[in-house]
Amino acid sequence: LLKVLLRVGIQADAALAEQVFGFIDQNGNGKISWEELWAAARPSVDEVLQVLKAIKEQRGLSIERLLRQHDSSGDDKLAFSEFQKLLQSLSIDIDQETAAEVFKRLDRDGDKQLSVNAIVGKGTPEPG
């Protein structure tokens, strides 16, 4: 792992390489599986929320307008499929599992729909 870190331009010593290895090797078997590597590289829900907030600020987007544009049924609620299309329109490329976790975090009342009015009224939750 130390050779890989150095090859990609990350200045690391053996201690840092060991720490990174331990973080990735979730089951502690001394080997890194593809699943463990993918899980380590996958963005967290908080990271996705931070990206959404940054995109909103950088582009001067109105959250209300953005949500309503993706509300294909016109019921002021976004189903998960509509939410996925919103993420795609913002070029946020995440796997379905992470998208589902973000959706669940934003779904304050647990009805499996994002209420435009609830999100706009309270704002996007702060990461954390």
Residue pairs with C-beta under 8 A, 6 or more apart in sequence:
1 17
1 20
1 21
2 12
2 13
2 14
2 17
5 12
5 16
5 17
5 20
6 12
12 20
21 32
23 40
24 32
24 36
24 37
24 40
25 31
25 32
25 36
26 36
26 39
27 33
27 36
42 94
42 95
42 98
43 51
43 94
43 98
44 98
45 98
45 101
45 102
45 105
45 127
46 127
46 128
47 127
48 92
48 94
48 98
48 99
48 102
49 102
49 105
49 124
49 125
49 126
49 127
50 127
51 92
52 90
52 92
52 124
53 124
53 127
55 61
55 90
55 92
56 63
56 66
56 124
63 119
63 120
63 123
63 124
64 116
64 120
66 86
67 78
67 86
67 114
67 116
67 119
67 120
68 76
68 116
70 78
70 82
70 83
70 85
70 86
70 89
71 77
71 78
71 82
71 116
72 82
73 79
73 82
76 115
76 116
76 117
77 113
77 114
77 115
77 116
78 86
78 113
78 114
78 116
79 112
79 113
80 99
80 100
80 103
80 112
83 99
83 103
83 106
83 114
84 96
84 99
87 94
87 99
94 102
103 114
105 125
106 114
106 119
106 124
106 125
107 113
107 114
108 115
108 118
108 122
109 115
109 118
